[in-house]
Every structure is written in C-alpha cells, then in structure tokens.
C-alpha cells in the first residue's frame, strides 16, 4: 500500500457493536463502584508497567533498579503506542 493511501473501513457487525457497548458499560460501572479517582483497568495496567520496570532495569544496573518503576510507566505505554501505530491497529 502506498504511503498516504486511504484505507476503507469495514462496517461493524452488530455483535461487535454489542460487545463494545457491553465492555464500555462494565468499564463505566466499575468506575462508579470503586473509590473516587481509581479506574481499575487503567490503574492496574499502570501498576503492572511500574512493577515490571524494576526487575527489567535491575538486569542492567542494581543501583538504578529503584528508578525502573518510573521508567516502566513511561516507556511501556510509549512502546505499545508506537508498535500499534506501525501495525496500523
């Protein structure tokens, strides 16, 4: 495909649309039932990236392992966005 070429979108099936709204409903319900300011899906993903950063950075430097959490929180989402952008997801 040439760079900048328009890509046709496939229409959504009814079951795909229903699944989206069901998932979105569960998301909204979970935000209402949890403590204020806590969004389970986002906050748990953030915690996962943070905690995974410690041992990964620790493989290279025990002294910098403490900072691995912050580096994980910053780099993993950027890597995922870049990867999905390249795949055109």
N, C-alpha and C positions, 0 to 999 in steps of 0.2 A: 504494500500500500504506500502510495506517495505521501511524503510529509505534508501535512496540512489538508489532506483529503477528508471530505465529510464521510462520516460513518453513519449508516442507517441504524436506528434503534429498533429492536424487536419489541412488539407490543407485549405488555404484561398479561399473563394468564390470570384468570380470576383467583385461582388457588394461590398464586404468588402474591397477589394484592391482599388476599385474606391473611396469609402468613405474615406479611409485613405489618398489617394493622394489629394482628394478634400480638406480635412481638413488641410493637410500639406501645400497645395497651399494657402489657406486662411491665415494660420499662417505666411508663408513667405511674402505674400503680405502685411499683417498688419505690419510686421517689417519694410518693405520698406516705408510704408506711414506714419509711426509715427516718432516722433523725435528720433534722434540718441541715442542709448543706452536704449530705452524704448521698452519692449516687452509686449504688453497688457495682454496676458493670464498669463504670469509668474508674472508680476508686480502687477496685480490686485489680484492674489491669495496671493502674499506676503503681500499686504496691508490688505487683509481680515484676514489672520492669525495674523498680527500685531495688528490690532484693536480689534479682538476678545480676544486677550490675556489680554488687560487692564481690562475689567469687570470680566473676569474669575479669575484673580489673585486678583482683588478687592473684590471678595466674601470672601476671606480668610484674606486679610490684606490691609487696606486702605493705609498704609504707603508704601507698595511695589507695589501698583497698577501702579505706573509710570513705573516700570520695566516689567510689564506684556506684553507690546508690543514686546520687545526683546525676552522674554521667549516664547511668542506665535510663533514668527517667527522661533525659534529654535526647539521647541518641537512638534508643529503640523506636520510639514513635517516628522520628525523622527517617530512619531506615525503612520502616514499613510504608510510610507515605511515598518515599522515593521509589521503592520497589513496585508498589501498586501503580504508581504513575507510569513507570516504564512498561508495565504489562497492560496498561490502558484499562484497568479494572474500574 
